[in-house]
């Protein structure tokens, strides 16, 4: 009885599939990081100067905090 292994990709397909997976996972990670920074920036901009001072920030720090990874 002959057996055919279907669990492995065809010869040469794995590197291409890996490149696409890497590209799309990197793209998704960048979009998620951008959205996190945007939401952080919006939340901090909604605070008053007094509230920012209470957490040890000034308006000039908002972009640095939002872009920190």
Biopython code that builds the backbone (N, CA, C, O; Angstrom):
import numpy as np
from Bio.PDB.StructureBuilder import StructureBuilder

atoms = [
    (1, "UNK", "N", (0.840, -1.162, 0.000)),
    (1, "UNK", "CA", (0.000, 0.000, 0.000)),
    (1, "UNK", "C", (0.894, 1.237, 0.000)),
    (1, "UNK", "O", (1.838, 1.321, 0.786)),
    (2, "UNK", "N", (0.610, 2.174, -0.856)),
    (2, "UNK", "CA", (1.388, 3.397, -0.966)),
    (2, "UNK", "C", (0.806, 4.460, -0.042)),
    (2, "UNK", "O", (-0.401, 4.496, 0.201)),
    (3, "UNK", "N", (1.670, 5.314, 0.464)),
    (3, "UNK", "CA", (1.229, 6.406, 1.343)),
    (3, "UNK", "C", (1.749, 7.715, 0.775)),
    (3, "UNK", "O", (2.843, 7.773, 0.214)),
    (4, "UNK", "N", (0.975, 8.735, 0.922)),
    (4, "UNK", "CA", (1.356, 10.053, 0.434)),
    (4, "UNK", "C", (1.319, 11.021, 1.606)),
    (4, "UNK", "O", (0.273, 11.210, 2.226)),
    (5, "UNK", "N", (2.440, 11.625, 1.908)),
    (5, "UNK", "CA", (2.542, 12.536, 3.054)),
    (5, "UNK", "C", (2.048, 13.924, 2.641)),
    (5, "UNK", "O", (2.669, 14.574, 1.800)),
    (6, "UNK", "N", (0.942, 14.382, 3.221)),
    (6, "UNK", "CA", (0.381, 15.697, 2.880)),
    (6, "UNK", "C", (0.654, 16.744, 3.955)),
    (6, "UNK", "O", (0.124, 17.853, 3.892)),
    (7, "UNK", "N", (1.470, 16.399, 4.928)),
    (7, "UNK", "CA", (1.724, 17.338, 6.021)),
    (7, "UNK", "C", (2.856, 18.308, 5.714)),
    (7, "UNK", "O", (3.015, 19.312, 6.409)),
    (8, "UNK", "N", (3.638, 18.025, 4.689)),
    (8, "UNK", "CA", (4.738, 18.912, 4.328)),
    (8, "UNK", "C", (4.415, 19.684, 3.060)),
    (8, "UNK", "O", (3.788, 19.145, 2.147)),
    (9, "UNK", "N", (4.843, 20.955, 2.993)),
    (9, "UNK", "CA", (4.583, 21.727, 1.770)),
    (9, "UNK", "C", (5.430, 21.208, 0.614)),
    (9, "UNK", "O", (6.412, 20.496, 0.826)),
    (10, "UNK", "N", (5.057, 21.558, -0.577)),
    (10, "UNK", "CA", (5.799, 21.158, -1.768)),
    (10, "UNK", "C", (7.208, 21.760, -1.731)),
    (10, "UNK", "O", (7.444, 22.777, -1.079)),
    (11, "UNK", "N", (8.120, 21.125, -2.428)),
    (11, "UNK", "CA", (9.501, 21.595, -2.451)),
    (11, "UNK", "C", (9.556, 23.035, -2.958)),
    (11, "UNK", "O", (9.008, 23.347, -4.015)),
    (12, "UNK", "N", (10.212, 23.903, -2.208)),
    (12, "UNK", "CA", (10.376, 25.295, -2.618)),
    (12, "UNK", "C", (9.235, 26.199, -2.190)),
    (12, "UNK", "O", (9.350, 27.417, -2.330)),
    (13, "UNK", "N", (8.144, 25.661, -1.677)),
    (13, "UNK", "CA", (7.001, 26.490, -1.297)),
    (13, "UNK", "C", (7.180, 27.089, 0.097)),
    (13, "UNK", "O", (6.644, 28.161, 0.378)),
    (14, "UNK", "N", (7.910, 26.425, 0.956)),
    (14, "UNK", "CA", (8.054, 26.882, 2.335)),
    (14, "UNK", "C", (8.728, 28.251, 2.443)),
    (14, "UNK", "O", (8.228, 29.099, 3.182)),
    (15, "UNK", "N", (9.833, 28.510, 1.746)),
    (15, "UNK", "CA", (10.449, 29.827, 1.878)),
    (15, "UNK", "C", (9.530, 30.962, 1.413)),
    (15, "UNK", "O", (9.495, 32.023, 2.035)),
    (16, "UNK", "N", (8.797, 30.746, 0.337)),
    (16, "UNK", "CA", (7.893, 31.775, -0.169)),
    (16, "UNK", "C", (6.759, 32.004, 0.822)),
    (16, "UNK", "O", (6.410, 33.146, 1.122)),
    (17, "UNK", "N", (6.189, 30.920, 1.326)),
    (17, "UNK", "CA", (5.105, 31.031, 2.302)),
    (17, "UNK", "C", (5.609, 31.719, 3.568)),
    (17, "UNK", "O", (4.896, 32.527, 4.164)),
    (18, "UNK", "N", (6.821, 31.405, 3.974)),
    (18, "UNK", "CA", (7.402, 32.042, 5.153)),
    (18, "UNK", "C", (7.609, 33.532, 4.953)),
    (18, "UNK", "O", (7.417, 34.320, 5.880)),
    (19, "UNK", "N", (8.001, 33.923, 3.745)),
    (19, "UNK", "CA", (8.191, 35.345, 3.458)),
    (19, "UNK", "C", (6.868, 36.089, 3.503)),
    (19, "UNK", "O", (6.796, 37.195, 4.039)),
    (20, "UNK", "N", (5.817, 35.491, 2.945)),
    (20, "UNK", "CA", (4.499, 36.130, 2.993)),
    (20, "UNK", "C", (4.004, 36.226, 4.431)),
    (20, "UNK", "O", (3.459, 37.251, 4.840)),
    (21, "UNK", "N", (4.195, 35.165, 5.189)),
    (21, "UNK", "CA", (3.765, 35.161, 6.586)),
    (21, "UNK", "C", (4.526, 36.228, 7.367)),
    (21, "UNK", "O", (3.933, 36.956, 8.164)),
    (22, "UNK", "N", (5.824, 36.323, 7.146)),
    (22, "UNK", "CA", (6.631, 37.326, 7.829)),
    (22, "UNK", "C", (6.216, 38.741, 7.451)),
    (22, "UNK", "O", (6.143, 39.624, 8.305)),
    (23, "UNK", "N", (5.946, 38.948, 6.170)),
    (23, "UNK", "CA", (5.528, 40.267, 5.709)),
    (23, "UNK", "C", (4.215, 40.683, 6.344)),
    (23, "UNK", "O", (4.096, 41.794, 6.861)),
    (24, "UNK", "N", (3.225, 39.796, 6.308)),
    (24, "UNK", "CA", (1.908, 40.132, 6.833)),
    (24, "UNK", "C", (1.907, 40.235, 8.351)),
    (24, "UNK", "O", (1.210, 41.085, 8.906)),
    (25, "UNK", "N", (2.668, 39.395, 9.033)),
    (25, "UNK", "CA", (2.720, 39.505, 10.492)),
    (25, "UNK", "C", (3.422, 40.795, 10.894)),
    (25, "UNK", "O", (3.048, 41.415, 11.890)),
    (26, "UNK", "N", (4.430, 41.206, 10.136)),
    (26, "UNK", "CA", (5.103, 42.479, 10.400)),
    (26, "UNK", "C", (4.157, 43.644, 10.136)),
    (26, "UNK", "O", (4.122, 44.607, 10.902)),
    (27, "UNK", "N", (3.398, 43.556, 9.062)),
    (27, "UNK", "CA", (2.434, 44.605, 8.733)),
    (27, "UNK", "C", (1.376, 44.735, 9.823)),
    (27, "UNK", "O", (1.039, 45.845, 10.235)),
    (28, "UNK", "N", (0.858, 43.614, 10.285)),
    (28, "UNK", "CA", (-0.143, 43.636, 11.353)),
    (28, "UNK", "C", (0.459, 44.216, 12.629)),
    (28, "UNK", "O", (-0.192, 45.010, 13.307)),
    (29, "UNK", "N", (1.677, 43.839, 12.966)),
    (29, "UNK", "CA", (2.330, 44.359, 14.168)),
    (29, "UNK", "C", (2.515, 45.872, 14.084)),
    (29, "UNK", "O", (2.350, 46.567, 15.086)),
    (30, "UNK", "N", (2.854, 46.393, 12.904)),
    (30, "UNK", "CA", (3.012, 47.831, 12.743)),
    (30, "UNK", "C", (1.688, 48.564, 12.885)),
    (30, "UNK", "O", (1.636, 49.639, 13.483)),
    (31, "UNK", "N", (0.621, 47.997, 12.345)),
    (31, "UNK", "CA", (-0.697, 48.618, 12.464)),
    (31, "UNK", "C", (-1.149, 48.617, 13.924)),
    (31, "UNK", "O", (-1.704, 49.607, 14.401)),
    (32, "UNK", "N", (-0.917, 47.522, 14.629)),
    (32, "UNK", "CA", (-1.286, 47.437, 16.043)),
    (32, "UNK", "C", (-0.486, 48.458, 16.855)),
    (32, "UNK", "O", (-1.055, 49.129, 17.715)),
    (33, "UNK", "N", (0.808, 48.589, 16.606)),
    (33, "UNK", "CA", (1.629, 49.565, 17.328)),
    (33, "UNK", "C", (1.171, 50.988, 17.035)),
    (33, "UNK", "O", (1.109, 51.817, 17.942)),
    (34, "UNK", "N", (0.848, 51.277, 15.774)),
    (34, "UNK", "CA", (0.355, 52.611, 15.419)),
    (34, "UNK", "C", (-0.956, 52.915, 16.147)),
    (34, "UNK", "O", (-1.136, 54.012, 16.675)),
    (35, "UNK", "N", (-1.868, 51.940, 16.172)),
    (35, "UNK", "CA", (-3.156, 52.153, 16.827)),
    (35, "UNK", "C", (-2.988, 52.330, 18.336)),
    (35, "UNK", "O", (-3.667, 53.165, 18.935)),
    (36, "UNK", "N", (-2.101, 51.562, 18.954)),
    (36, "UNK", "CA", (-1.842, 51.720, 20.387)),
    (36, "UNK", "C", (-1.310, 53.116, 20.687)),
    (36, "UNK", "O", (-1.739, 53.750, 21.651)),
    (37, "UNK", "N", (-0.376, 53.600, 19.866)),
    (37, "UNK", "CA", (0.181, 54.940, 20.064)),
    (37, "UNK", "C", (-0.894, 56.003, 19.862)),
    (37, "UNK", "O", (-0.938, 56.990, 20.597)),
    (38, "UNK", "N", (-1.757, 55.808, 18.876)),
    (38, "UNK", "CA", (-2.837, 56.757, 18.606)),
    (38, "UNK", "C", (-3.803, 56.828, 19.777)),
    (38, "UNK", "O", (-4.195, 57.917, 20.196)),
    (39, "UNK", "N", (-4.189, 55.671, 20.308)),
    (39, "UNK", "CA", (-5.124, 55.642, 21.433)),
    (39, "UNK", "C", (-4.507, 56.250, 22.682)),
    (39, "UNK", "O", (-5.188, 56.957, 23.425)),
    (40, "UNK", "N", (-3.230, 55.986, 22.924)),
    (40, "UNK", "CA", (-2.534, 56.568, 24.073)),
    (40, "UNK", "C", (-2.460, 58.079, 23.936)),
    (40, "UNK", "O", (-2.721, 58.813, 24.889)),
    (41, "UNK", "N", (-2.101, 58.538, 22.734)),
    (41, "UNK", "CA", (-2.010, 59.977, 22.476)),
    (41, "UNK", "C", (-3.357, 60.667, 22.702)),
    (41, "UNK", "O", (-3.421, 61.731, 23.318)),
    (42, "UNK", "N", (-4.435, 60.053, 22.197)),
    (42, "UNK", "CA", (-5.771, 60.628, 22.365)),
    (42, "UNK", "C", (-6.187, 60.664, 23.834)),
    (42, "UNK", "O", (-6.760, 61.652, 24.292)),
    (43, "UNK", "N", (-5.904, 59.600, 24.565)),
    (43, "UNK", "CA", (-6.271, 59.544, 25.982)),
    (43, "UNK", "C", (-5.507, 60.597, 26.782)),
    (43, "UNK", "O", (-6.090, 61.262, 27.638)),
    (44, "UNK", "N", (-4.222, 60.755, 26.516)),
    (44, "UNK", "CA", (-3.432, 61.742, 27.253)),
    (44, "UNK", "C", (-3.811, 63.165, 26.867)),
    (44, "UNK", "O", (-3.817, 64.055, 27.717)),
    (45, "UNK", "N", (-4.128, 63.388, 25.595)),
    (45, "UNK", "CA", (-4.556, 64.730, 25.178)),
    (45, "UNK", "C", (-5.888, 65.127, 25.798)),
    (45, "UNK", "O", (-6.181, 66.316, 25.926)),
    (46, "UNK", "N", (-6.700, 64.144, 26.185)),
    (46, "UNK", "CA", (-7.992, 64.437, 26.795)),
    (46, "UNK", "C", (-7.858, 64.879, 28.251)),
    (46, "UNK", "O", (-8.793, 65.447, 28.815)),
    (47, "UNK", "N", (-6.703, 64.621, 28.862)),
    (47, "UNK", "CA", (-6.485, 65.016, 30.252)),
    (47, "UNK", "C", (-6.190, 66.504, 30.362)),
    (47, "UNK", "O", (-5.681, 67.123, 29.427)),
    (48, "UNK", "N", (-6.513, 67.061, 31.509)),
    (48, "UNK", "CA", (-6.183, 68.463, 31.773)),
    (48, "UNK", "C", (-4.710, 68.556, 32.155)),
    (48, "UNK", "O", (-4.064, 67.549, 32.443)),
    (49, "UNK", "N", (-4.197, 69.771, 32.152)),
    (49, "UNK", "CA", (-2.799, 69.970, 32.550)),
    (49, "UNK", "C", (-2.574, 69.510, 33.988)),
    (49, "UNK", "O", (-1.522, 68.957, 34.308)),
    (50, "UNK", "N", (-3.555, 69.737, 34.847)),
    (50, "UNK", "CA", (-3.449, 69.315, 36.244)),
    (50, "UNK", "C", (-3.380, 67.790, 36.342)),
    (50, "UNK", "O", (-2.574, 67.257, 37.105)),
    (51, "UNK", "N", (-4.213, 67.088, 35.581)),
    (51, "UNK", "CA", (-4.206, 65.628, 35.605)),
    (51, "UNK", "C", (-2.894, 65.077, 35.056)),
    (51, "UNK", "O", (-2.365, 64.092, 35.572)),
    (52, "UNK", "N", (-2.374, 65.712, 34.014)),
    (52, "UNK", "CA", (-1.072, 65.294, 33.490)),
    (52, "UNK", "C", (0.020, 65.499, 34.533)),
    (52, "UNK", "O", (0.904, 64.657, 34.693)),
    (53, "UNK", "N", (-0.050, 66.619, 35.236)),
    (53, "UNK", "CA", (0.938, 66.905, 36.282)),
    (53, "UNK", "C", (0.867, 65.863, 37.393)),
    (53, "UNK", "O", (1.894, 65.480, 37.951)),
    (54, "UNK", "N", (-0.341, 65.403, 37.716)),
    (54, "UNK", "CA", (-0.508, 64.391, 38.758)),
    (54, "UNK", "C", (0.197, 63.082, 38.401)),
    (54, "UNK", "O", (0.656, 62.367, 39.291)),
    (55, "UNK", "N", (0.285, 62.769, 37.128)),
    (55, "UNK", "CA", (0.970, 61.524, 36.726)),
    (55, "UNK", "C", (2.407, 61.789, 36.277)),
    (55, "UNK", "O", (3.077, 60.902, 35.747)),
    (56, "UNK", "N", (2.868, 63.017, 36.495)),
    (56, "UNK", "CA", (4.267, 63.339, 36.226)),
    (56, "UNK", "C", (4.583, 63.662, 34.786)),
    (56, "UNK", "O", (5.715, 63.463, 34.346)),
    (57, "UNK", "N", (3.606, 64.159, 34.037)),
    (57, "UNK", "CA", (3.823, 64.497, 32.638)),
    (57, "UNK", "C", (3.452, 65.941, 32.362)),
    (57, "UNK", "O", (2.711, 66.568, 33.118)),
    (58, "UNK", "N", (3.980, 66.450, 31.269)),
    (58, "UNK", "CA", (3.557, 67.737, 30.711)),
    (58, "UNK", "C", (3.134, 67.466, 29.272)),
    (58, "UNK", "O", (3.428, 66.404, 28.723)),
    (59, "UNK", "N", (2.447, 68.427, 28.666)),
    (59, "UNK", "CA", (1.936, 68.221, 27.297)),
    (59, "UNK", "C", (3.046, 67.824, 26.327)),
    (59, "UNK", "O", (2.807, 67.035, 25.413)),
    (60, "UNK", "N", (4.230, 68.346, 26.504)),
    (60, "UNK", "CA", (5.338, 68.036, 25.608)),
    (60, "UNK", "C", (5.803, 66.592, 25.671)),
    (60, "UNK", "O", (6.500, 66.124, 24.771)),
    (61, "UNK", "N", (5.423, 65.878, 26.727)),
    (61, "UNK", "CA", (5.836, 64.479, 26.888)),
    (61, "UNK", "C", (4.907, 63.497, 26.193)),
    (61, "UNK", "O", (5.247, 62.321, 26.068)),
    (62, "UNK", "N", (3.748, 63.946, 25.740)),
    (62, "UNK", "CA", (2.730, 63.027, 25.232)),
    (62, "UNK", "C", (3.221, 62.221, 24.033)),
    (62, "UNK", "O", (3.029, 61.006, 23.999)),
    (63, "UNK", "N", (3.837, 62.853, 23.065)),
    (63, "UNK", "CA", (4.315, 62.109, 21.889)),
    (63, "UNK", "C", (5.383, 61.090, 22.266)),
    (63, "UNK", "O", (5.398, 59.977, 21.740)),
    (64, "UNK", "N", (6.287, 61.474, 23.188)),
    (64, "UNK", "CA", (7.327, 60.529, 23.613)),
    (64, "UNK", "C", (6.713, 59.319, 24.309)),
    (64, "UNK", "O", (7.129, 58.186, 24.067)),
    (65, "UNK", "N", (5.735, 59.552, 25.164)),
    (65, "UNK", "CA", (5.090, 58.443, 25.880)),
    (65, "UNK", "C", (4.320, 57.565, 24.901)),
    (65, "UNK", "O", (4.378, 56.339, 24.998)),
    (66, "UNK", "N", (3.609, 58.165, 23.971)),
    (66, "UNK", "CA", (2.802, 57.401, 23.023)),
    (66, "UNK", "C", (3.661, 56.556, 22.101)),
    (66, "UNK", "O", (3.252, 55.458, 21.721)),
    (67, "UNK", "N", (4.824, 57.027, 21.735)),
    (67, "UNK", "CA", (5.681, 56.303, 20.788)),
    (67, "UNK", "C", (6.653, 55.346, 21.469)),
    (67, "UNK", "O", (7.392, 54.638, 20.786)),
    (68, "UNK", "N", (6.666, 55.312, 22.770)),
    (68, "UNK", "CA", (7.547, 54.411, 23.503)),
    (68, "UNK", "C", (7.070, 52.986, 23.329)),
    (68, "UNK", "O", (5.868, 52.730, 23.391)),
    (69, "UNK", "N", (7.980, 52.055, 23.115)),
    (69, "UNK", "CA", (7.593, 50.647, 22.901)),
    (69, "UNK", "C", (7.942, 49.844, 24.105)),
    (69, "UNK", "O", (7.701, 48.637, 24.132)),
]
sb = StructureBuilder()
sb.init_structure("model")
sb.init_model(0)
sb.init_chain("A")
sb.init_seg("    ")
for serial, (resi, resn, name, xyz) in enumerate(atoms, 1):
    if name == "N":
        sb.init_residue(resn, " ", resi, " ")
    sb.init_atom(name, np.array(xyz, "f"), 0.0, 1.0, " ", f" {name:<3s}", serial, name[0])
structure = sb.get_structure()
